[in-house]
């Protein structure tokens, strides 16, 4: 019992909810299941997540072309757009958006992005078909595509990769992970 009190105290000091360990009468103790919102685009890194060293970020920046790279975001909501822009605004990347799916191809030609970030929850467009059309386009077949997903469904991920997606990022969005994945794709495909 004393050990449980000490563990609760340490967890609380680390920022965990006070009731994380619950008593199961007649049995013992267990961790209380956490209720995580289905689609919670949190941008802060967890305390135990690895942080990108400044050397790593500098290395990414040096490997990029002299011209500013553009990331085109196709979000379902303006909230998601502002979160992604907030995550990337500290980087030498230009962010643009296409909120109107009817103007997607015009926006793609206008902005000529280095990376395309698609919200996997878009309700007005079929992501699989869009990715296949992008891959069939002679101009955009090499464009790196990243899909943001709220749920990890391995069948869906396999279908996305088959449709031409290069990578995916899961909600909640972790700023350092987003930056690292975008830089990786920019560096990898800028030489193609």
C-alpha positions, 0 to 999 in steps of 0.5 A, a space after each residue: 500500500 505504501 508503494 502505491 502511494 509513492 507511485 501515485 505521488 511520483 506520477 502526479 509530480 510527472 503530470 499524470 492525473 491523480 486517479 491514474 492508478 485505481 483500486 480494484 476492491 478485492 483484487 488490487 490495483 490497475 492503471 485507469 484507461 485513459 480517455 483520448 479524444 478520437 481526433 485531438 490535434 495536440 501539437 506539444 511533444 510528449 515529455 518522453 518524446 525525443 527532441 530534434 537536436 539543433 544540429 539535426 535541424 541545421 543539417 536538414 536546412 543545409 541539405 535543402 535547396 537555396 530556394 524556399 520549399 513550399 508545403 501545401 496543406 489540404 485540411 478539413 478544417 481551418 483549426 487543423 490548418 492553423 495547427 500545422 502552420 504553427 508547427 512549421 512556422 519556425 522553419 524556412 518553409 512556406 506553407 500554403 493551403 487549398 481549402 476548396 477541393 474544387 480548386 485543388 488542381 489549380 492551387 497545385 499548379 499555382 503553388 507548385 509545392 515541394 510536399 503535399 499534406 492531406 487530411 485523411 478526414 477530408 469529407 468532400 474527396 476520396 483520398 485514395 482516388 486523389 493520390 492515384 490521380 496525382 501519381 498518374 499526372 506527368 507533372 506531379 507523379 514525384 510529389 511527396 504526399 503525407 496523409 494525416 490520420 486520426 485512426 490507425 487502420 492498417 488496411 487503410 494505410 496499406 491502401 494509401 501506400 498502394 495509391 501513392 502516399 509516401 508517409 503518414 502522420 498520426 494524430 495527435 500531431 507532434 511538432 518535431 515529428 512533423 518537421 522531421 518527416 517534411 524535411 526528410 521528404 523535401 531532402 529526398 525528393 528535391 534531388 529527383 
